[in-house]
Structures are given as structure tokens and as C-alpha cells.
């Protein structure tokens, strides 16, 4: 109880909002202990695997003679990487995700932007209701969403094919070579538009109201208000969602992988990540797969580094 | 003695504490009660209003129809799935039969998948949240050597997508012959750099230093200060971290795909994928479809319900991730 009676004298002497210097040594050892569970996990399951994959990517497995006996592993330097970069299969995968990204990123973000702006107007009816519905697909795991859409694409099963046929468009096959890219884009757009919309909504809510008052006094209409006040303030959110979408595109795997199971139009090497998977588990070529994986990760990190700097500058952390 | 004093302090300050704890969620709060200005927007003309509603409604259809198809289809048998119109019910109600088939398939393996998913994503997210909270709290409230570098590493880790880590993780676990185990999927899920990032923000805005000092003067050890003051004030925001980590684990299909070959260890996503690829349209026994549709429905509904119930928490996370 003596501890309680000593409380009146507390904290007054400390200047507010300074980093703690109180009983420093004990505090520091406690800090290390609190950081340890995450820190060890981060080391073992992020740093170590990355370093190990980089190490592996420098090797090459050679089978002796006719392939009997244990394979010999030799150090190869950057040879695997040269193979990756010059590989036609990898190039084709890159082409696929490039095309996919060029269509998907502007489509998803454009749609998200329009919906965020429409739902930001106070005169729009049922705003909360619509916002919830648009966000709903995000709650569905990517693979499950892809399986769901694979039903809706299957020619014999698809109600969309049915509706289009009854409208005189003929029997559209969403899994055909001409349509497959759009079908993939559709799955990802469906899953992510609502999420991106919410990020933009959060940004819109942060705009001070007096800016609109001033604009209205000057006779600013809805479109000019959106164009001159709202969109410029959304630029950081647009950059962020853009970088996330590009990362997602580079790493595209789940959706084409699921469609690959039901149609030959999507090959087993359709995206770079699928190529890495196939090399590792069909060709058993771990070293080469490691090189693909590391190369992809490096490209991804370089692209997102710009975003990192934006985050640091904005939050001051 | 000292424990008494701590609980005393935290109780007496609890009223103030909950207010401060809401600091991290300030933005979404404001969004739900927008300021309506008297001289605000002009009202929409009837034409504008109808046009706007039509656009919003059509977009709603786009997002909702697949889920509606799923609901309707779960009531059909496999024959009617193909023969009747997809967006409306068939003549027979086969819901219970599909359910029975699904859960009795392959020695009740679907129940195993559900339990596994709860283990990987549920327990995994809960522990990951505790780890992230402790780490974020440390970053916010302590000074130590190499702090800036350590936090840069965390931010860097945030940028590495889980798909990019799956294959390196497989190679690492393979080198110690630990693939195809529960641990190979569970352990990597305990690491959430995004959670640490959020927790640091919540701890620095929602946990006042004065309260920590008060507890220290009352004789509490740092561990007690963290659990009884830090964790308590971070409380509501921890739900946000947990929700996001749950979704991350539940969405991470690549990791279990490469790690697991024993289908008794699968999470629901991988199990459904396996069912889907087994059913390779046309060749498979037709009754697989009714079962598979039911499986997809069951894996979708709980999370939708959870999201509806926990709206204010994910909004907090989205705005923190988007703004801070």
C-alpha cells in the first residue's frame, strides 16, 4: 500500500511527450524482451528464407551420366539469373502480367475512384449500404473468389453466357484464348475495387470541410469540386493503391492458377510466379525456381521502395 | 503489494484511457457522422438522382450477383446446376443433401479443413497480434540501439508480399525436412510487419506516457506495465490488426500449396482448390459440383458475417494504412 501513497508526486517533474528515460537499464532489457517474439519470427521466417533463397539461386544441379546416382550440385554464380532473363517462357509470363496490369490497374483504380467520389456526395442516397456491398468481395479469399468465378465462366454452367445468348450475342466462351485475359482482369477487379475505394474514402474524409464551403461560396459545382478539390487531395492515396496494385500484378498467382486447373488456355507458366511454381514442383528444379522467385522479389521491392519513402515522409516514423 | 497498486492505477485512470484509446480510430468515426453544412451541396434534381441510383445499383449487381448465384446454386442438385437458369432457384431443394455430402466426403475431411483453417488463421492471427502489439509498443515507447534500422526492416518486410516469400520459405523448411507439417504453415503466419506498423501508430497515439510512468512509480515491472496499461489501452485497435492478419493468412494460398501434400493438413482454401481440380469439368462424377458449390458457400459466409459485424475495426485499419 505504500506504493499507492507515493502516487501524488508522480509525473509532474517529467516534461510531456518526451521519449522515456525512466529507469533506463531495466526498461531497455524489457524492451528487448517485448520485441523478441516478433523479432525472432521476422528473422527466421522473413530474413533467413530470403537469404537462403538467394544463396540457393547461385547453384545448379547436374545429374551424372544417364541420371543415375545422386545429383551433383555446383556453384554457378549468376548463370541461373541469366537463364531467367533470357528465357522465352519467363518473357512470355512478363508479357502476360504487363498486359494484365495495363488493363487491370487503371480499370480497378478508376472504378474505385468514381465510386468513392459518388459515395462521397452527401446527397447520394443509401451511401453506407452501397459502400458495404462494393466492399463485400474483399471478404472472400482470392482462391475461393477465383473458384466461384471459374463456375461462372464454365460455358455449360455460366448464367452470363446464358443471358448474353438470349440477348443475341451468341455463345460467349469466357475461357477462350481471346477472352481469358479479360476474364482474369474481371476476377481481380471484382475482388479489389471495393478495398481501393475504401482507402480513397478514408482520404476524402480527411479533407477539411471549410475548403468546400469556400468553393461553394464561389459557385463551384459538383464536377469542379471533385476535379479541383477532391482529386488533388487523393493523389497520395492513388499512388499508394497504385503501388499495391502493381505489386499484386507482379505477384499474380492465385487467379490464373485456379483457371489453369479448368482450362488449357491458361498455361502452367502463365505468370512468372506460376513459372517458378512449375519449375520447382513439376521440374524439381529448385535452384532455378529460387532464382525466378528472388528476381521477382527484387523487382517488387525496387518498385515499392518509392512507396516506402512516401510512407516515411508522410508519417515521420 | 505492487500488483495491487498497478491494478488500482489502471482502474482509476480507465475512464481517461478508453478515450485516449479511440485516438487511432478517429478518422472512421468522423466519416460516419459527416458534417452537414447548412449551405452545403445543392439537392439533386429527380433526373440526376435516378441516374445516380441506376449507376450505383448496376455496380451493386456486378459485385453481388456472383454471391447471389452461390446462394441459389447451393440449393440445387448437380443436374439442375447445369439445366436451370443460374440466377434463380430450381425445382428441387437439395440444400441439406449437398451439405450432408460435403461433410461426409472422404472421411469427413471438410471438417478437418475448417478446423485447420481456424488453427492457421484464427489462432495464428491472435498470436501474431500479441507479438505485433508488443513489438509496436516497444518501437513507440522505448529507445534502443538500432531502432531506426530495425523499423526500416519492418517497413521493408511490409513491402514483401506473402506470395514472394512462399517459395523461399519452402526451400528453408525443406532443408531441415520440416515441410508437410502444421508448423510449416502456422509459424510463418505469426509474423505480421503490417501489424507492427499499425501497433506502433496505435501505441504512440493511444497510450499516454504519463500513464506508463504512473504505473512504473507504483512499482510495476515493465512487463506488467505493458499488459495492464499498454495492451489494455490498445485493446480495440488490436482487433483491427487481428482482422487484417486473419485475412492475410486466410488469403495466403501459395504457402500451404507449396508446403503441404497431406490433405488432412489443408486449410479450406487449398481443400476447395483440390476439389475443384478433381472435378475437371465434364469428366468428374457430376455430384462433385453440388458439394463444391456448398463448400465455397460455407467458406465465404462466415467471413462476410464477421466483416459486417466488425465494420468499425476494419475501417480503422484501412484509414490508418491509407493515411498515416
Interface residues (C-beta under 8 A of the other chain):
Chain A: X1 X2 X3 X4 X6 X7 X9 X10 X11 X14 X16 X17 X18 X19 X20 X21 X22 X23 X26 X27 X28 X30 X31 X32 X33 X34 X35 X37 X38 X39 X41 X42 X44 X45 X46 X47 X48 X49 X50 X52 X53 X56 X111 X115 X118 X119 X121 X122 X123 X124 X125 X126 X128 X130 X132 X133 X134 X135 X136 X137 X138 X139 X140 X141 X142 X143 X144 X145 X147 X148 X149 X150 X151 X152 X154 X156 X157 X158 X159 X162 X190 X193 X194 X195 X198 X199 X200 X201 X202 X203 X205 X206 X209 X212 X213 X216 X217 X222 X237 X240 X247 X248 X251 X253 X254 X258 X261 X262 X273 X276 X277 X280 X281 X286 X289 X290 X293 X294 X296 X297 X300 X301 X304 X305 X307 X308 X311 X312 X314 X315 X317
Chain B: X1 X2 X4 X5 X8 X9 X27 X28 X30 X31 X32 X34 X35 X36 X37 X39 X40 X41 X42 X43 X44 X49 X52 X53 X55 X56 X59 X60 X62 X63 X64 X66 X67 X69 X70 X73 X81 X82 X85 X86 X87 X130 X131 X132 X134 X135 X137 X138 X139 X141 X142 X143 X144 X150 X151 X153 X154 X155 X156 X157 X159 X160 X161 X163 X164 X165 X167 X168 X169 X170 X171 X172 X174 X175 X187 X188 X190 X191 X193 X196 X200 X201 X209 X210 X212 X213 X214 X216 X217 X218 X219 X221 X222 X223 X226 X247 X250 X251 X253 X254 X257 X258 X268 X269 X270 X272 X273 X276 X277 X280 X281 X292 X293 X296 X299 X300 X303 X304 X306 X307 X308 X311 X315 X318 X319 X321 X322 X323 X324
